Amino acid sequence: MPTPDRPAPPPAPFAHVVYFEPRIPGNTGSAIRLAAVTGARLHLVEPLGFDLSEAKLKRAGLDYHDLAVMDVHPSFDAALDALSGARVFAFTAHATTSYTDVAYRPGDVLLFGPEPTGLPDDALAHPRITDQVKIPMLPGRRSLNLTNAASIALYEAWRQAGFPGTS
């Protein structure tokens, strides 16, 4: 039972957002905020391109750090082991399936690569990847900001789930 010094455990997340080896602290801070406001669980795969105590990370996350559920994993395989049984959707500009063509289910994993390069080929080819999906963009554009992309995809999954946890 929750008490002032022992809060209730967080509800099971409707989705998991995984950042594979993120490099920019501000984007990860924004992802912490995104997880806090949606109830998704954020997973970071090491190595990280920053220290979790960096000011830019804290500034971007505002005061949401205590409201988000986040795990840091020492490797991609460790992250996938922690998410065993879940479907894993790898976001890449090279996919043919649109993120809106996926019928998301509770517990799905939305996987995003590092800011400068996207997901490496070995991650995209991992046997746990359910499908590769893309967010449509105009031709000649390279990519979206990492957390903007995660927000677009996560809100679609949350919408399909009926926005659980909201009033």
C-alpha positions in Angstrom: 0.0 0.0 0.0 1.4 3.5 -0.9 2.4 5.8 1.8 4.1 9.3 1.7 7.5 7.7 2.0 6.6 4.7 -0.1 4.9 5.6 -3.4 2.9 3.2 -5.4 4.8 1.3 -8.0 4.5 2.6 -11.5 1.8 1.0 -13.7 3.0 -1.4 -16.3 4.1 0.6 -19.3 2.0 0.4 -22.4 5.2 0.7 -24.5 8.9 0.8 -24.2 11.2 3.3 -25.9 14.8 2.2 -26.4 17.5 4.6 -27.4 20.5 2.6 -28.8 23.7 4.3 -27.7 22.4 7.9 -27.5 24.9 10.6 -27.9 23.2 13.9 -27.2 22.2 14.6 -23.5 19.4 17.1 -24.4 17.6 14.5 -26.5 17.8 11.9 -23.8 16.5 14.5 -21.3 13.6 15.2 -23.6 13.0 11.4 -23.8 12.8 11.3 -20.0 10.2 13.9 -20.1 8.3 12.1 -22.9 8.3 8.9 -20.8 7.1 10.7 -17.7 4.1 12.3 -19.5 3.0 9.2 -21.4 3.8 6.4 -18.9 6.2 4.6 -21.4 9.3 3.1 -20.0 12.6 4.5 -21.4 15.6 2.2 -21.9 19.1 3.4 -22.7 21.7 1.1 -24.3 25.3 1.8 -23.4 27.7 3.2 -24.2 26.1 6.6 -23.7 27.7 9.7 -25.3 27.3 11.6 -22.0 27.2 11.2 -18.3 23.7 10.9 -16.8 24.4 13.8 -14.4 25.1 16.3 -17.2 23.3 19.6 -16.8 21.9 19.5 -20.4 20.2 16.2 -19.7 18.7 17.5 -16.5 17.6 20.8 -18.1 15.9 19.1 -21.0 14.1 16.7 -18.6 13.0 19.6 -16.4 11.6 18.2 -13.1 10.3 15.0 -14.7 13.2 12.8 -13.8 11.4 11.4 -10.7 8.2 10.8 -12.7 9.8 8.7 -15.5 10.8 5.1 -15.4 14.2 4.5 -17.0 16.6 1.6 -17.3 20.2 1.7 -18.5 21.5 -1.5 -20.1 25.1 -2.4 -20.7 24.4 -3.8 -24.1 21.8 -4.2 -26.8 21.4 -7.9 -26.0 20.9 -7.1 -22.3 18.2 -4.6 -23.2 16.4 -7.2 -25.4 16.8 -9.8 -22.7 15.1 -7.5 -20.2 12.3 -7.1 -22.8 11.9 -10.7 -23.6 8.8 -11.7 -25.5 8.0 -8.1 -26.6 7.8 -7.1 -30.3 10.6 -4.8 -31.3 10.0 -2.2 -34.0 13.3 -0.6 -35.3 12.9 2.9 -36.7 15.0 3.6 -39.7 14.7 5.9 -42.7 15.5 2.9 -44.9 12.3 0.9 -44.1 9.3 0.5 -46.4 6.7 0.0 -43.6 5.2 3.2 -42.2 4.9 3.6 -38.4 1.1 4.2 -39.0 0.8 0.7 -40.6 1.7 -1.1 -37.4 -1.1 -2.3 -35.1 0.7 -1.6 -31.8 0.1 -3.8 -28.8 0.8 -3.2 -25.1 4.4 -3.9 -24.2 5.8 -3.2 -27.7 9.3 -1.8 -28.0 10.1 1.2 -30.2 13.8 1.2 -31.0 15.7 4.3 -32.1 19.4 4.7 -33.1 21.9 7.3 -32.2 21.5 10.8 -33.5 24.3 11.0 -36.0 24.0 7.6 -37.7 20.7 5.8 -36.9 20.7 2.1 -36.0 23.7 0.1 -37.2 23.2 -2.8 -39.7 23.8 -5.4 -37.0 21.1 -4.0 -34.8 18.6 -3.8 -37.7 19.4 -7.4 -38.6 19.1 -8.7 -35.0 16.7 -11.7 -34.9 14.6 -10.1 -32.2 13.6 -7.2 -34.6 9.9 -7.7 -35.5 9.9 -5.2 -38.3 11.7 -2.1 -39.5 9.5 1.0 -39.7 9.9 4.6 -40.9 8.3 8.0 -40.3 7.6 9.5 -43.7 9.5 12.6 -44.7 10.0 14.8 -47.7 12.6 13.6 -50.2 16.1 14.8 -49.6 15.7 15.1 -45.9 18.1 13.0 -43.8 16.3 12.6 -40.4 14.1 14.0 -37.7 15.4 15.0 -34.2 15.6 11.7 -32.2 13.1 12.7 -29.5 10.7 14.2 -32.1 10.7 10.9 -33.9 10.2 8.9 -30.7 7.3 11.3 -29.8 5.6 10.8 -33.1 5.8 7.0 -32.9 5.0 6.7 -29.2 1.9 8.9 -29.4 0.6 6.7 -32.3 1.1 3.6 -30.1 -0.5 5.4 -27.2 -3.4 6.6 -29.3 -4.0 3.0 -30.6 -4.0 1.8 -27.0 -6.7 4.4 -26.0 -4.3 6.6 -24.1 -4.3 4.4 -21.0 -3.7 6.2 -17.7 -5.3 9.5 -18.8 -8.5 10.8 -17.3 
